[in-house]
Amino acid sequence: MTRAMARTIAPSVSLEPQLELLDLELLRLLSMRQELTRQMAVRRHEAGQPQFDHQAEFAVIQRFRELGPAGLELAALLLRMSRAR
């Protein structure tokens, strides 16, 4: 490996711990989101309402749309995760 290659690799390696922390935080937040959507579905069911609110789901899609096509995929994944119990 040349010195130039080492200089290119070293800065990105030093950022890996920060990315790992972000990943852990994302996992924690996703777990919290799943629990909240589970609770909301239970409350809607108890109130005689549909378990899922399609307007709220559409709002999720709209929020993630700003990230482009990958944002739409992420929104769809979040919604699937919310429905998986």
N, C-alpha and C positions, 0 to 999 in steps of 0.2 A: 504494500500500500504506500502510495506516495504521501508526502507531507500535505500536499494540497487536498488530497482525498481525506486525510485524517482531519484536517481543519473543517472540511465540509460536513463530515459525519459527527464530530464532537459536539457542535452546538445542538444538533437535534437530539443526541443522546441525553444531554443534560436536561432537556425538557420532558423526557419520558416520565419521570416521577410526577410531574404536574398533570400530565395526561392521565396517568393511572388514578390520581386523586379525583380528577373530573369524572372518569369512568365510574369510580365507586360512588360518587355523589349522584350521578345519573341513575345508577342502579337503585340507590336508596329512594330517590324521587319517583322513579317508575314504580317501585313497590308501594310507595305511599299513594300514588295515583290509582293503582289497581285497587287498593283497599277502599279508597274513597268512592270509586265508581261502583264497587261491590255494595257498599253501604247505600249509595243512592238508588241502585236497582232494587234493593230490599225494601227501602222506604216507598219507592214508587209502587212496587207490587202490593205492599200492605195498604196503600191508599187506593188500590184498584186502578192504578194507572199503568200504562205500558212500562216495561222495565227500562227501555231505552228512549231517549229524547233525541229524535232525528234532527231537530233544529240545533241542539247543543252539539251534536256530532258534526253537523255542517259547519258550525262555528270553529270547531277544532281544525277542520280542513282549511278553512279560510285563514286561520292564524298561521298555519305552517306553509301556506302557499307562497309566502315571501321567500322561502328557501328554494323555490323552483321545484323541478320534478322530484328531486330527492325529498323535499319537504312534504310533498303530497304522499310519497311512499311512507314516510315516517308517520304522518297523520293516520294513514290507513292502518299501519302497524299498531299504533297506540290504540286505535279503536278496536282492532281485533283482540289486542291484549285485554282491553276492558271487558270484552264480551266473554272471554275465556275464563271459565270458573272451574 
